[in-house]
Structure formats: structure tokens, C-alpha cells
Amino acid sequence: MPPNEQHDEAQKYLPQLIAWEVTRSCVLACKHCRAAARPALYPGELTTDEGKRLLDSIASFAKPTIILTGGEPMLRTDIYDLAAYAHGLGLPVVMAPCGLYVNDESVARMLKAGLSCISISLDGATAESHDAFRGVPGAFDSALRAVEAARRGGLAFQINTTVTQHNLAELPAILALAVRLRAIAFNPFLLVPTGRGKELVGQELSPEDYEKTLRWLAGQSDRRDIAIRVTCAPHYTRILREHQKASGGGAAAVRVAPPHEHPGGPARAKGCLGGKAFAFISHVGKVQICGFMDIVCGDLRQADFDFRRIWETSEVFRKVRRPGDYHGKCGVCEYRRLCGGCRARAFAMTGDYLGEEPFCIYQPPRRGEE
């Protein structure tokens, strides 16, 4: 691509959210874990100084929300220093803890560091179902205690749920629980079989159930008591657009969450934001379009922590920004710019990250029928 076209592309695509896996260590053993995290030390994690250099680079050209995630981000002793440093640069900061270490004291420290919101995961409406999925007895009670502490301290929180056959029937009950807990948002994640999640391939929803579930969620999108956000299901944009038209709402811009999206206010966007407005940074500084697509697009240490250079010049980033070049039906679908399909799921299921979304049942019209 000529330099002038690269410049135009860089101006068009700026990061809106960046998930930074500050550590891969975690005390839980979640069945779906992208990182297959363990309660152990991982060598080579970015140091405090390296983390600050990364944040400086990001803030030099954009002001995305920084999602401090893991593993369990609260296992880092410098987590509040990193959050405060990002906040001081004008970067909105949120966190995705497992809940075990969230209490009145830590909530006060989060607020002092400038954190605006946290996400707490509930993968079941009861302790039995949630703990079975999370792999640790007492995880459900820990999550509820975390929610209570956040609420007492005045820290906003959202509820995340990874949707599989294991908890599909419980989805309405989990949403009802999120409302009772006074969460600001309910964020279902549609499983992408990577990391430990590869063992859950048989627990994925069928394409038909996938569509049915997204239509149910679209039906909840007009609620006033909680916001509904959906992650790793870009064709939800198509379904929500259809729902809005059917209900007389027109074709207004649809709010869609990118991979690993956590609270902080998702920008209005089209389809999956991976590589377009979202990026993932691993615990050792490897950059990817999202945490679920394990293709390294750049190494911060080798790039002297110039995140902008990776964002603007990575071949993978630039390819996913051209949905007209996608393969199969995604490349010819009239919703290719609104949706574009999940690049991580295509890669996990077919080995082709430009391939068609394997869990979308929509058949685009043939040329001339649009």
C-alpha cells in the first residue's frame, strides 16, 4: 500500500479499546479460558516501566479505553500504579477481575487509581452451575461478594457470561440476576474455541441455536433497566438491525462489543472491532487483533514499545480492515461492513482468518439480487 493510502487508513482506524493481559496467572480454572491460565508465575511479563512505556505510546495518538485483564489482574502488585498512570494520561481505565480479591479496600483503591468500572463473570444463575464452569468451589459466592463491595463503594460493574450449552437454558435467569444486582450492563460472550476453550468444542451452540439466542438478546435490547452488549458474535449487528427495523426503530447505528470488551462504554461501531478499533496485548507484549485469534501481529519489545507502528503497519491488522477481501460468503455479503463475521472463530475452525463466519446461518443474496 502506498504511503499516502497507509496514512488515510491510519486516520480511519484508531483504537477505541485495548485489552492488556497484565498477567496470565489466575487462581481459577475456567473451562473456557482463552489463556488456559494457571495459579503460577509466568516468566517474561511486562515490567512496570515497560507497561508505562506502552501506555505512553498508546496515548500519543489515541485515547482508547484500557481494559486491564488477565488471568487475574489483581495478582499484579503494581496494578493500581498502572491504572493510575493510564488515567493520568487521559486514558479511560477499566478492569476484569475474577472477584476473589474485590473487597471494600480494593474498591477504594480502584476508584483512587481512576478505574471507572469492573466486570464480574457469572456463568450460571446458581453456585452449582457457575462453580462447575469456573472450576473452583466458592467462585459464585466470591463473585457476589465482589459485586456487593463494588456497589457499596460506588464503583460501576457489568456482568459477563460465556454462553455454551452448559448454561444456555439459564441465560434468562442470569440476566434477571444481573438486573437484581443492579449491574450497568449484561455482556454475553459467544464461545470461541481457543485455549482451554478447545475442550468445549462440543459445548458450542449450534448455528441455529446461536441465531435463536442472538434474536432473544436483540429482543432484550430495548430494556431500560440494563444495557445489553454482545461479544464475539458480530452477526448480532445484522440481527439487531433487523430487530430495529421490525420494531419501527429504523436502521440506527448499532452498539456492538469487540472481543474481550468490558465496561467503559463501547463506541458505536460495525461488527467485530478486532484489528479495526480493538487490539489485545499479551502478558509478554505480543500484539493481536483480539485475544481469541492467536496470531502475533507484533512484538512490543522488538518494536521498542511503539504500539502505533504495529497498529498501523501489521499485515494482519490491515487485511482484516478490508472485508471485501474476506473469503466465502462473508466477502460477498451485503452486511460485510456492518458485520464481517468473527475472524477468530473462522481461524479456530478453518485455519483461515479471512474465511467466512462458520456459525452464521444467513445466506446473502446472489449478485444482482440485493
Secondary structure, DSSP 4 states (H G I P E B T S, - for coil): --HHHHHHHHHH---SEEEEE-----S---TT-TT---SS--TTPPPHHHHHHHHHHHHTT--PEEEEESS-GGGSTTHHHHHHHHHHTT--EEE---STT-SHHHHHHHHHHTEEEEEEE-SSSSHHHHHHHHTSTTHHHHHHHHHHHHHHHT-EEEEEEEE-TTTGGGHHHHHHHHHHTT-SEEEEEE----GGGGGGGGGSPPHHHHHHHHHHHHHTTT-SSSEE--BS-TTHHHHHHHHHHHTT--SPPPB---TT--SS-PPB-SS--BTTTEEEE-TTSEEESSTTS----EETTTTTT-HHHHHHH-HHHHHHT-GGG--THHHH-TTTTTT---HHHHHHHHS-TTS--TT----PPPTT--
